[in-house]
Amino acid sequence: MALLIRRSDAVCSGDITLGATCDLASLEAAIAGTTCTVAELFPGEDAATAVEDLCEYGAPTQFVEIQGTYQLDKRAMNGGGDVKDGENTFDIDVARLKRFIDNDMDNKLIAWPEYAQREEYNPDNGYGDNGYMTNFNIDKEAEKGSCQMNTVMCCYIESEFDNFVDNTDVCHHDLANSPQSNHIKAGWSVFSGDEPANCMGFTWKEGDASDTYKGNTLFYASLYQTAMNGYMSNVPGAPMCACVEQMPIVTKADCVSSTGSDLSYKFTVDAAGEVTASASVTMTYGDCGDNDLSAQVKALHAGTDIATGIDEYLVGDDNCDATNEAYLNDVQLLVPSATNELQDLHGVEYEGREWKQLFGEGIYFLPPDYDAEAGDAEMRADLEACVETLERYCMILRKCVSCTVDTHKEIIYQRLTPFNEFQEGVSTDTTMDIPNLFMNQWRRLNNEMHEDYELYSSVGEALADTGAWQQADYNSNNNKYGFPRNSGPVTYISNQWNSYEWGGGHANEHGFYIEVPPTSG
């Protein structure tokens, strides 16, 4: 079924084979030497836009075509739908899926799920200018995009048949990570690990074959498993299938993949002059060889934040207890016994210095100045207050009792160079918003490690200038990851960042403090 049609002049007709690449250049090469031109194919239209739309939405099988409606897809991915909750028999409910599996799955390119129903809602609600289902929002520039890890996981808890394989332990789920699935703003679930669950997933790399065929792999990991293996139902409070950031924390997951060969795009002009696009391919589906999902992510994304960050979601065998204990500490159900660990440093002498709180979250809650410019001016003055007596900027200390890595429980920021002038929001080449830099948008601009600042894991190391951190990390777009992103003493350390606008990091209980210079005389 063609979901996207363009009308051409009658001089162009028949099939136009583009080959393995679908773009304007491939089309121009395919019709070179014929009487058909791009202008005649798309009269009165911008040809580049028309071709792009046909390649993206016309050539692949759209995900919605498989079941027929957005609501069926959405309910299925969240663990419900007709297969789980319908009045018909299982065979009747999966009949349409099985027809697609039998006739089209092995020779169709499947698009990543986008829906007309989301095209107005998403941009109006922070999900980006797209039509993605929130379970699979791969728009990394979106405020609420959820696929920063380029990884999707499905977790099932039952089967229609007697073939269910329990392959993982479910540790916990933060309900705030999937509000569009569970319709709950905040909350949590902790599991014993005894509940049966089967998790599988896949990962992709931009520009790689895994990216081209990720829609096929999603179908194989989700609706195929339901239709052919009877797998269904979600971990309570979580989606059944979603980007891994929205899924429950588990010990491990199987890895699935799809590969394609002989991919070929074709434009067809019918007798009425209507232009449609299609794609043919030979698909194979299976596992990732010897790799489980964690190993596959680390192999495909070696040397990136994704490779280091996957351990936050797939914690390894027998690690649920330790992971849950750390998580419960984050939400203050278990409180460390050492009083000093929780001490507020405002107005207190600590490590031979007096400290003033700037802002904080959780048990150190202190909101920033409502007037961004006034708050920035005050913080600049606080930083510069040490220059006269100590001949350096005052140290900034972030104390984080919920951080799960010891090196990040106390971090010292020592500024080395002047700051750019103020402009509210994200840093630019010439401006900075210093409170926002630390709270929400840790950027490299005018903030280069070893050039503009140093980081240390204690006041003593900062004063002695020993043990300076060596691995810097920053936001590369408008994401709301704050200090210190995934920076670490030696290598990247994931999810110890704070954010006053986003959730997901471990720095939920932290305070920022600034050194108060000694008074003279």
RODO-2510 file (C-alpha; in nm, 4 decimals, decimal comma):
residues 521
     n   res          X          Y          Z
     1     m     0,0000     0,0000     0,0000
     2     a     0,1472     0,3373    -0,1014
     3     l     0,1150     0,5892     0,1816
     4     l     0,2810     0,8694    -0,0141
     5     i     0,2107     0,9624    -0,3770
     6     r     0,3449     1,2387    -0,6031
     7     r     0,2016     1,3390    -0,9435
     8     s     0,4284     1,3717    -1,2479
     9     d     0,3904     1,4941    -1,6043
    10     a     0,2896     1,2165    -1,8434
    11     v     0,6275     1,2048    -2,0209
    12     c     0,7655     0,9958    -1,7332
    13     s     0,6245     0,6457    -1,6910
    14     g     0,7102     0,2989    -1,5675
    15     d     0,9706     0,1878    -1,3141
    16     i     1,2844     0,3821    -1,2219
    17     t     1,5364     0,1704    -1,0294
    18     l     1,7607     0,3758    -0,8018
    19     g     1,9736     0,0997    -0,6507
    20     a     2,0783     0,0692    -0,2882
    21     t     2,0619     0,4444    -0,2157
    22     c     1,7475     0,6519    -0,2205
    23     d     1,8123     1,0226    -0,2752
    24     l     1,7949     1,2917    -0,5425
    25     a     2,1411     1,2124    -0,6788
    26     s     2,0490     0,8451    -0,7269
    27     l     1,7295     0,9431    -0,9045
    28     e     1,9109     1,1847    -1,1355
    29     a     2,1655     0,9143    -1,2203
    30     a     1,8880     0,6628    -1,2890
    31     i     1,7048     0,8862    -1,5405
    32     a     2,0161     1,0292    -1,7054
    33     g     1,9958     0,9727    -2,0798
    34     t     1,6181     0,9252    -2,0796
    35     t     1,3456     1,1682    -2,1831
    36     c     1,2247     1,1893    -1,8210
    37     t     1,3543     1,4722    -1,5999
    38     v     1,3270     1,5500    -1,2311
    39     a     1,1204     1,8596    -1,3113
    40     e     0,8715     1,6448    -1,5028
    41     l     0,8533     1,3897    -1,2215
    42     f     0,7709     1,6583    -0,9657
    43     p     0,6155     1,9531    -1,1474
    44     g     0,5680     2,2588    -0,9281
    45     e     0,7424     2,0943    -0,6315
    46     d     1,0830     2,1165    -0,4719
    47     a     1,2360     1,7983    -0,6107
    48     a     1,4778     1,7425    -0,3223
    49     t     1,1945     1,7559    -0,0664
    50     a     0,9667     1,5366    -0,2762
    51     v     1,2350     1,2706    -0,3200
    52     e     1,3302     1,2822     0,0474
    53     d     0,9676     1,2292     0,1497
    54     l     0,9201     0,9402    -0,0935
    55     c     1,2415     0,7743     0,0232
    56     e     1,1589     0,8119     0,3922
    57     y     0,7834     0,7536     0,3961
    58     g     0,6948     0,5969     0,0626
    59     a     0,9624     0,3362    -0,0011
    60     p     0,9763     0,1475     0,3317
    61     t     0,6828    -0,0323     0,4841
    62     q     0,5589     0,2033     0,7524
    63     f     0,5299     0,0396     1,0937
    64     v     0,1662     0,1437     1,1206
    65     e     0,0822    -0,0570     0,8048
    66     i     0,1605    -0,3847     0,9793
    67     q    -0,1174    -0,3728     1,2413
    68     g    -0,3179    -0,0895     1,0874
    69     t    -0,3456     0,1840     1,3545
    70     y    -0,1337     0,3880     1,5935
    71     q    -0,3441     0,2796     1,8909
    72     l    -0,2844    -0,0903     1,8195
    73     d     0,0917    -0,0305     1,8027
    74     k     0,0966     0,1868     2,1145
    75     r    -0,1064    -0,0561     2,3223
    76     a     0,1013    -0,3517     2,2059
    77     m     0,4329    -0,1826     2,2898
    78     n     0,3036    -0,1054     2,6372
    79     g     0,2029    -0,4658     2,7021
    80     g    -0,1686    -0,4554     2,6265
    81     g    -0,3716    -0,4540     2,3078
    82     d    -0,6030    -0,7080     2,1521
    83     v    -0,3576    -0,9969     2,1848
    84     k    -0,3390    -0,9500     2,5601
    85     d    -0,6796    -0,8070     2,6436
    86     g    -0,9039    -0,8743     2,3423
    87     e    -1,2124    -1,0924     2,3295
    88     n    -1,0971    -1,3058     2,0366
    89     t    -0,8710    -1,6093     2,0425
    90     f    -0,4952    -1,5649     2,0182
    91     d    -0,4866    -1,7018     1,6627
    92     i    -0,7450    -1,4487     1,5449
    93     d    -0,5706    -1,1575     1,7167
    94     v    -0,2304    -1,2334     1,5601
    95     a    -0,3622    -1,3343     1,2159
    96     r    -0,2736    -0,9992     1,0531
    97     l     0,0759    -1,0103     1,2040
    98     k     0,1288    -1,3641     1,0765
    99     r     0,0229    -1,2651     0,7263
   100     f     0,2861    -0,9934     0,7265
   101     i     0,5454    -1,2357     0,8664
   102     d     0,4646    -1,4975     0,6028
   103     n     0,4457    -1,2628     0,3037
   104     d     0,6495    -0,9477     0,3685
   105     m     0,8852    -0,9662     0,6644
   106     d     1,1725    -1,1222     0,4693
   107     n     1,1580    -0,8881     0,1705
   108     k     1,0410    -0,5502     0,3023
   109     l     1,2351    -0,2617     0,4542
   110     i     1,0443    -0,1549     0,7662
   111     a     1,0552     0,2106     0,8747
   112     w     1,1051     0,3300     1,2311
   113     p     0,7567     0,3918     1,3772
   114     e     0,6188     0,7402     1,3074
   115     y     0,2539     0,8407     1,3186
   116     a     0,0388     1,1276     1,1934
   117     q    -0,1329     1,1308     1,5343
   118     r     0,1930     1,2461     1,6963
   119     e     0,2916     1,5202     1,4501
   120     e     0,1179     1,8003     1,6412
   121     y     0,1405     1,6562     1,9915
   122     n     0,5153     1,5929     1,9903
   123     p     0,6404     1,9444     1,9042
   124     d     0,3851     2,1019     2,1388
   125     n     0,4949     1,8854     2,4329
   126     g     0,8740     1,8744     2,4123
   127     y     0,9098     1,5555     2,2075
   128     g     1,0532     1,7278     1,9005
   129     d     0,9333     1,8083     1,5495
   130     n     0,8502     1,4495     1,4545
   131     g     0,5829     1,1823     1,4723
   132     y     0,7659     0,9228     1,6820
   133     m     0,5863     0,7127     1,9412
   134     t     0,7267     0,8218     2,2781
   135     n     0,8511     0,4682     2,3424
   136     f     1,0901     0,5088     2,0483
   137     n     1,1638     0,8814     2,0188
   138     i     1,5052     0,8865     1,8505
   139     d     1,5139     1,2679     1,8155
   140     k     1,8255     1,3466     2,0201
   141     e     1,7616     1,7206     1,9992
   142     a     1,4167     1,6864     2,1560
   143     e     1,3797     1,7992     2,5155
   144     k     1,2120     1,4681     2,5970
   145     g     1,3859     1,2457     2,3447
   146     s     1,4582     0,9118     2,5077
   147     c     1,6903     0,7171     2,2792
   148     q     2,0266     0,8719     2,3623
   149     m     2,1636     0,5182     2,4041
   150     n     2,0617     0,4035     2,0510
   151     t     1,9317     0,0882     2,2173
   152     v     1,5839    -0,0639     2,2466
   153     m     1,4785    -0,3418     2,4820
   154     c     1,1637    -0,5532     2,5137
   155     c     1,0848    -0,7341     2,8394
   156     y     0,8079    -0,9946     2,8486
   157     i     0,6661    -1,1670     3,1548
   158     e     0,4412    -1,4389     3,0086
   159     s     0,3669    -1,6406     2,6953
   160     e     0,0574    -1,7786     2,5301
   161     f     0,2489    -2,1045     2,4940
   162     d     0,4508    -2,3275     2,7256
   163     n     0,7799    -2,2031     2,5859
   164     f     0,8623    -1,9052     2,8071
   165     v     1,2343    -1,8663     2,8803
   166     d     1,3198    -1,6747     3,1980
   167     n     1,6536    -1,5155     3,1050
   168     t     1,6975    -1,2239     3,3448
   169     d     1,6246    -1,0746     3,6862
   170     v     1,4269    -0,7504     3,7065
   171     c     1,5787    -0,5171     3,9661
   172     h     1,3669    -0,2024     3,9750
   173     h     1,1854     0,0519     3,7624
   174     d     1,1628     0,4282     3,8082
   175     l     0,8093     0,5085     3,6957
   176     a     0,9060     0,8656     3,6058
   177     n     1,1127     0,7267     3,3176
   178     s     0,8044     0,6078     3,1251
   179     p     0,5103     0,8376     3,2102
   180     q     0,3597     0,8127     2,8610
   181     s     0,3289     0,4362     2,9086
   182     n     0,2170     0,4073     3,2710
   183     h     0,0471     0,7498     3,3047
   184     i     0,2208     0,8060     3,6379
   185     k     0,4281     1,1173     3,7012
   186     a     0,6597     0,9666     3,9607
   187     g     0,7071     0,6539     4,1691
   188     w     0,9073     0,3352     4,1761
   189     s     0,8888    -0,0418     4,1831
   190     v     1,1512    -0,2735     4,3300
   191     f     1,1402    -0,6431     4,2409
   192     s     1,2648    -0,9519     4,4178
   193     g     1,4315    -1,0984     4,1095
   194     d     1,2160    -1,4093     4,1369
   195     e     0,9553    -1,2870     3,8880
   196     p     0,9863    -1,4553     3,5452
   197     a     1,0987    -1,2196     3,2695
   198     n     1,2498    -1,2477     2,9255
   199     c     1,4343    -0,9418     2,7941
   200     m     1,5853    -0,8961     2,4504
   201     g     1,7020    -0,5928     2,2617
   202     f     1,9152    -0,4417     1,9907
   203     t     2,1386    -0,1436     1,9245
   204     w     2,2356     0,0594     1,6211
   205     k     2,5027     0,3035     1,5074
   206     e     2,4201     0,6036     1,2881
   207     g     2,5202     0,5422     0,9268
   208     d     2,5760     0,1709     0,9879
   209     a     2,3735    -0,1183     0,8447
   210     s     2,2282    -0,1615     1,1934
   211     d     2,0772     0,1870     1,1483
   212     t     1,9306     0,1097     0,8048
   213     y     1,7504    -0,2008     0,9304
   214     k     1,6608    -0,0929     1,2843
   215     g     1,2883    -0,0832     1,1964
   216     n     1,3071    -0,4475     1,0910
   217     t     1,4924    -0,5375     1,4093
   218     l     1,2300    -0,3590     1,6187
   219     f     0,9562    -0,5622     1,4535
   220     y     1,1505    -0,8839     1,5143
   221     a     1,2118    -0,8012     1,8819
   222     s     0,8504    -0,7003     1,9462
   223     l     0,5482    -0,7973     1,7372
   224     y     0,7191    -1,1014     1,5837
   225     q     0,7915    -1,2435     1,9291
   226     t     0,4272    -1,2003     2,0250
   227     a     0,2866    -1,3573     1,7092
   228     m     0,5304    -1,6481     1,6799
   229     n     0,6374    -1,7212     2,0389
   230     g     0,3336    -1,5910     2,2250
   231     y     0,5446    -1,3504     2,4314
   232     m     0,3386    -1,0709     2,5857
   233     s     0,2739    -0,8494     2,8898
   234     n     0,5014    -0,5888     3,0441
   235     v     0,6923    -0,5617     3,3682
   236     p     0,4450    -0,3745     3,5939
   237     g     0,4801     0,0017     3,5529
   238     a     0,7122    -0,0239     3,2518
   239     p     0,6566    -0,0437     2,8756
   240     m     0,6851    -0,3841     2,7133
   241     c     0,9170    -0,2396     2,4470
   242     a     1,0896     0,0984     2,4469
   243     c     1,4211     0,2755     2,4326
   244     v     1,6319     0,1301     2,7121
   245     e     1,6142     0,4565     2,9122
   246     q     1,2414     0,3940     2,9674
   247     m     1,2743     0,0262     3,0560
   248     p     1,3252    -0,1402     3,3949
   249     i     1,6762    -0,2058     3,5240
   250     v     1,7580    -0,5736     3,4668
   251     t     2,0614    -0,7960     3,5007
   252     k     2,0949    -0,8853     3,1332
   253     a     1,9146    -0,9203     2,8006
   254     d     1,9538    -1,1289     2,4880
   255     c     2,0608    -0,9506     2,1701
   256     v     1,8756    -0,9765     1,8380
   257     s     1,9667    -0,8377     1,4970
   258     s     1,8565    -0,8153     1,1373
   259     t     2,0702    -0,7906     0,8259
   260     g     1,9725    -0,7042     0,4726
   261     s     2,1184    -0,7736     0,1292
   262     d     2,0298    -0,6684    -0,2246
   263     l     1,8527    -0,3535    -0,1026
   264     s     1,7004    -0,1725    -0,4004
   265     y     1,4779     0,1341    -0,4195
   266     k     1,2345     0,1941    -0,7031
   267     f     1,0116     0,4821    -0,8123
   268     t     0,7071     0,3884    -1,0182
   269     v     0,5099     0,6271    -1,2389
   270     d     0,1673     0,4904    -1,3275
   271     a    -0,0560     0,5760    -1,6239
   272     a    -0,2156     0,8628    -1,4313
   273     g     0,1270     1,0140    -1,3623
   274     e     0,1293     0,9270    -0,9943
   275     v     0,4765     0,8608    -0,8494
   276     t     0,5172     0,6039    -0,5728
   277     a     0,8261     0,4534    -0,4129
   278     s     0,9077     0,1038    -0,2928
   279     a     1,2032    -0,0892    -0,1571
   280     s     1,2937    -0,4545    -0,1923
   281     v     1,5493    -0,6374     0,0202
   282     t     1,6431    -0,9844     0,1387
   283     m     1,6289    -0,9909     0,5183
   284     t     1,7665    -1,2375     0,7707
   285     y     1,6951    -1,2276     1,1436
   286     g     1,8683    -1,3820     1,4422
   287     d     2,0842    -1,3208     1,7476
   288     c     2,4128    -1,1323     1,7830
   289     g     2,6379    -1,4361     1,7860
   290     d     2,8115    -1,4782     2,1207
   291     n     2,7145    -1,1296     2,2400
   292     d     2,4309    -1,0535     2,4764
   293     l     2,2860    -0,7013     2,4530
   294     s     2,5407    -0,5443     2,6872
   295     a     2,8345    -0,6937     2,5003
   296     q     2,6902    -0,5913     2,1642
   297     v     2,6413    -0,2314     2,2778
   298     k     2,9979    -0,2140     2,4062
   299     a     3,1353    -0,3618     2,0840
   300     l     2,9363    -0,1445     1,8434
   301     h     2,9811     0,1787     2,0404
   302     a     3,3330     0,1253     2,1774
   303     g     3,4924     0,4435     2,3098
   304     t     3,1645     0,6342     2,3481
   305     d     2,9287     0,7319     2,6309
   306     i     2,6859     0,4665     2,5071
   307     a     2,9378     0,1872     2,5718
   308     t     3,0045     0,3056     2,9261
   309     g     2,6422     0,3968     2,9984
   310     i     2,4827     0,0611     2,9228
   311     d     2,5943    -0,0747     3,2618
   312     e     2,3356     0,1521     3,4215
   313     y     2,0566    -0,0454     3,2541
   314     l     2,2032    -0,3968     3,2310
   315     v     2,3764    -0,4407     3,5646
   316     g     2,5057    -0,7977     3,5352
   317     d     2,4287    -1,1265     3,7049
   318     d     2,3682    -1,1196     4,0821
   319     n     2,3862    -0,7391     4,0964
   320     c     2,0208    -0,6577     4,1642
   321     d     2,0636    -0,6289     4,5410
   322     a     2,3483    -0,3783     4,5216
   323     t     2,1756    -0,1867     4,2408
   324     n     1,8490    -0,1669     4,4327
   325     e     2,0226    -0,0548     4,7501
   326     a     2,1905     0,2295     4,5625
   327     y     1,8609     0,3238     4,3994
   328     l     1,6699     0,3230     4,7275
   329     n     1,9350     0,5467     4,8776
   330     d     1,8682     0,7877     4,5927
   331     v     1,5023     0,8145     4,6904
   332     q     1,5856     0,8340     5,0636
   333     l     1,4334     0,5068     5,1743
   334     l     1,7677     0,4023     5,3197
   335     v     1,9719     0,6731     5,4873
   336     p     2,3495     0,6433     5,5417
   337     s     2,4346     0,6192     5,9087
   338     a     2,7262     0,8624     5,8980
   339     t     2,5904     1,2043     5,9953
   340     n     2,8792     1,3908     5,8312
   341     e     2,7968     1,2363     5,4974
   342     l     2,4664     1,4246     5,4919
   343     q     2,5913     1,7488     5,6471
   344     d     2,4908     2,0745     5,4812
   345     l     2,8102     2,2771     5,4332
   346     h     2,6489     2,6216     5,4177
   347     g     2,8181     2,8468     5,6714
   348     v     3,0265     2,5542     5,7948
   349     e     3,4060     2,5230     5,8090
   350     y     3,5020     2,2196     5,6050
   351     e     3,8546     2,1225     5,5026
   352     g     3,9810     2,4496     5,6489
   353     r     3,7453     2,6608     5,4384
   354     e     3,4069     2,8228     5,4956
   355     w     3,1409     2,7514     5,2321
   356     k     2,8304     2,9226     5,0955
   357     q     2,5575     2,7239     4,9192
   358     l     2,4724     2,8285     4,5635
   359     f     2,1868     2,5894     4,4794
   360     g     2,0966     2,2232     4,5251
   361     e     1,8441     1,9410     4,4932
   362     g     1,6927     1,6757     4,7185
   363     i     1,7922     1,7062     5,0826
   364     y     2,0132     2,0024     4,9849
   365     f     1,7308     2,1782     4,8049
   366     l     1,7994     2,5435     4,7311
   367     p     1,6534     2,6893     4,4105
   368     p     1,8615     2,9183     4,1916
   369     d     1,7826     3,2877     4,1687
   370     y     1,4591     3,3398     3,9775
   371     d     1,6289     3,6280     3,7947
   372     a     1,8891     3,4459     3,5814
   373     e     2,1001     3,7566     3,5226
   374     a     2,1076     3,8470     3,8934
   375     g     2,1966     3,4901     3,9881
   376     d     2,4791     3,4852     3,7340
   377     a     2,6136     3,8202     3,8577
   378     e     2,6151     3,6997     4,2199
   379     m     2,7940     3,3754     4,1268
   380     r     3,0580     3,5670     3,9293
   381     a     3,1180     3,7928     4,2276
   382     d     3,1479     3,4901     4,4570
   383     l     3,4017     3,3283     4,2231
   384     e     3,6107     3,6440     4,1985
   385     a     3,6053     3,7117     4,5723
   386     c     3,9171     3,4971     4,6291
   387     v     4,1325     3,6673     4,3648
   388     e     4,2521     3,9521     4,5877
   389     t     4,3556     3,7408     4,8864
   390     l     4,4287     3,3996     4,7345
   391     e     4,5259     3,5011     4,3786
   392     r     4,2854     3,2478     4,2277
   393     y     3,9142     3,2029     4,1767
   394     c     3,7189     3,0568     4,4653
   395     m     3,6637     2,6815     4,4488
   396     i     3,3197     2,5369     4,3725
   397     l     3,2352     2,2135     4,5553
   398     r     2,9550     1,9786     4,4558
   399     k     2,8593     1,7450     4,7374
   400     c     2,6522     1,4486     4,6153
   401     v     2,5469     1,1818     4,8648
   402     s     2,3329     0,9960     4,6088
   403     c     2,6122     0,9575     4,3524
   404     t     2,7048     0,5926     4,3140
   405     v     3,0758     0,6420     4,2393
   406     d     3,3056     0,7525     4,5235
   407     t     3,5076     0,9923     4,3065
   408     h     3,1890     1,1894     4,2344
   409     k     3,0588     1,2240     4,5899
   410     e     3,2736     1,5362     4,6228
   411     i     3,4010     1,7242     4,3178
   412     i     3,5999     2,0470     4,3218
   413     y     3,5864     2,2852     4,0269
   414     q     3,8794     2,5263     4,0135
   415     r     3,8376     2,7993     3,7525
   416     l     4,1543     2,9130     3,5747
   417     t     4,0351     3,1750     3,3248
   418     p     3,7755     3,4558     3,3176
   419     f     3,4206     3,3765     3,2130
   420     n     3,2541     3,5171     2,9009
   421     e     2,9877     3,7819     2,9429
   422     f     2,6378     3,6810     3,0507
   423     q     2,3590     3,5623     2,8247
   424     e     2,0797     3,3503     2,9658
   425     g     2,0679     2,9863     2,8576
   426     v     2,3153     2,7593     2,6848
   427     s     2,6754     2,8757     2,6384
   428     t     2,7824     3,0233     2,3051
   429     d     3,1210     3,1204     2,1622
   430     t     3,1021     3,4564     2,3384
   431     t     2,8509     3,4216     2,6244
   432     m     2,7833     3,2093     2,9323
   433     d     2,5153     3,1582     3,1948
   434     i     2,7294     3,0251     3,4806
   435     p     2,4542     2,8809     3,7041
   436     n     2,2926     2,7104     3,4028
   437     l     2,6328     2,5717     3,2970
   438     f     2,6536     2,3795     3,6252
   439     m     2,2855     2,3011     3,6727
   440     n     2,1652     2,1921     3,3283
   441     q     2,3933     2,2408     3,0289
   442     w     2,7553     2,1449     3,0838
   443     r     2,9272     2,2669     2,7667
   444     r     3,2829     2,2841     2,6317
   445     l     3,2597     2,6446     2,5035
   446     n     3,4868     2,8641     2,7243
   447     n     3,4961     2,5667     2,9601
   448     e     3,7806     2,3430     2,8411
   449     m     3,9409     2,1085     3,0971
   450     h     4,3096     2,1912     3,1728
   451     e     4,2664     2,5243     2,9949
   452     d     3,9726     2,6961     3,1654
   453     y     3,9321     2,4773     3,4722
   454     e     4,0474     2,1675     3,6618
   455     l     3,8422     1,9077     3,8490
   456     y     3,9522     1,7234     4,1640
   457     s     3,7942     1,4665     4,3943
   458     s     3,8721     1,6519     4,7173
   459     v     3,9569     1,9952     4,8543
   460     g     4,2993     1,8693     4,9587
   461     e     4,3851     1,7567     4,6051
   462     a     4,2672     2,0873     4,4626
   463     l     4,4789     2,2904     4,7036
   464     a     4,7834     2,0720     4,6334
   465     d     4,7073     2,0618     4,2598
   466     t     4,7393     1,6830     4,2529
   467     g     4,5080     1,4196     4,1074
   468     a     4,3452     1,6505     3,8533
   469     w     4,0828     1,4687     3,6466
   470     q     4,1878     1,3695     3,2962
   471     q     3,8649     1,2738     3,1154
   472     a     3,6288     1,5562     3,0237
   473     d     3,2813     1,5148     2,8795
   474     y     3,0263     1,7715     2,7646
   475     n     2,6885     1,8146     2,5968
   476     s     2,7170     1,8556     2,2211
   477     n     2,3634     1,9889     2,1718
   478     n     2,0809     2,1389     2,3761
   479     n     2,0328     1,8400     2,6075
   480     k     1,9849     1,9204     2,9741
   481     y     2,2750     1,7230     3,1252
   482     g     2,4496     1,9300     3,3895
   483     f     2,7790     1,9087     3,5770
   484     p     3,0014     1,7170     3,5100
   485     r     2,8229     1,5167     3,2318
   486     n     3,0198     1,1868     3,2148
   487     s     3,3591     1,3325     3,3113
   488     g     3,5847     1,1188     3,5309
   489     p     3,9281     1,1117     3,6936
   490     v     4,0682     0,8730     3,4304
   491     t     3,7875     0,7594     3,1988
   492     y     3,4210     0,8337     3,1381
   493     i     3,1926     0,7768     3,4379
   494     s     2,8245     0,7648     3,3438
   495     n     2,5142     0,9126     3,5042
   496     q     2,6726     1,0998     3,7952
   497     w     2,5504     1,4264     3,6440
   498     n     2,2856     1,6548     3,7891
   499     s     2,0043     1,8245     3,6018
   500     y     1,7484     2,0671     3,7382
   501     e     1,5199     2,0061     3,4381
   502     w     1,5688     1,6389     3,3453
   503     g     1,5753     1,3160     3,5430
   504     g     1,7884     1,0078     3,4894
   505     g     2,1204     1,0811     3,6596
   506     h     2,2204     0,9680     4,0068
   507     a     2,2959     1,3153     4,1446
   508     n     1,9499     1,3636     4,2920
   509     e     2,0773     1,4588     4,6382
   510     h     2,3436     1,7231     4,5924
   511     g     2,4429     2,0778     4,6793
   512     f     2,6726     2,3243     4,5070
   513     y     2,8864     2,5315     4,7437
   514     i     3,1435     2,8035     4,6877
   515     e     3,4461     2,8794     4,8979
   516     v     3,4214     3,1930     5,1096
   517     p     3,7539     3,3831     5,1126
   518     p     3,9182     3,4455     5,4485
   519     t     3,8635     3,7895     5,5933
   520     s     4,1715     4,0080     5,6180
   521     g     4,3072     4,1427     5,9437
***
